[in-house]
Structure formats: C-alpha cells, structure tokens
Amino acid sequence: MVNTVGNIANYHFDHQTGIFYWQWLLETENIDWIDMQKAMLIYAEESEKNKAKYHIIDERQQRFVFIPEYQTWIDQNIAARTVAAGCKKFALLNSDNIFIEVAGQQIFEEKNASKMEMKMFRTTEDAEKWIMSFM
C-alpha cells in the first residue's frame, strides 16, 4: 500500500524485503521549508516505526533544494533518527537538477548521515539490486 504526504511525497515499506521507499513529487516546487520539515518528520517516524535498514529515496521529481542550513537540520533531526532506527544502506535516485543532486550528496557528509552507506543511482532497479546484494 502506497501512502501519501499531501501531494509532495509517496512512500511505502516493503515488509518482505525490508526496504523503505520514499518518492518526492513535482509539487515540492511549490512548498516552503515548514512543509518540507513536516514531510521529513513523517519520513523519520515511518523509518522508526518500521526499523527500516534499507532506504530508497527517489529525488528524480524533487524540485525543493536543501540549502546548507536545511542540510544541517536534516542531519540533526532526521538522519540521527534514521540511523538510530537501524538504517544501514541508503540508495538515492538522483534528481536531474544539479543543485538538488549536490545538496543530496552534501547531506551525507554531515555527522549523522555519514553513518549510513549511501550510493546514488539513476533507476529503482539498480538501487534495489545494490541493496539486495547485502541481504
């Protein structure tokens, strides 16, 4: 079952594989930082609830850019919780927007996010293959 966060994200947890899927949508272009924080907090809650070890985050439609101060907030308030919930592998499906792609990479240089192994991909299939290689 796919869940939604307004019209900005879809997500689901696959109980068979243990993979937590999160997809940002085009509507992220029209939101502010407060709305993004609310969505990110739902992401953290779902990660904790499912004790998700493997995450696939799809940024291909994302239009919201995480500036450095947002990256720090994400690391302290979201990545810390995700790591504590057990996340080990984090597959990121790259946006075609270079600013979003670079911001995504920079988050994983922060203190908490750097504790997860992260790899970037262009397709869901490649991300799943990478994660499945650890199971």
Buried (B, 14 or more C-beta within 10 A) or exposed (E): EEEEBEEBBBBBBBEEBBBBBBBBBEBBEEBEEEBBBBBBBBBBEBBBEBEBBBBBBBBBBBBBBBEEEBBBBBBBBBBBBBBBBBBBBBBBBBBEBEEBBEBBEBBBEBEBBBBBEBEBBEEBEBBBEBBEEEE
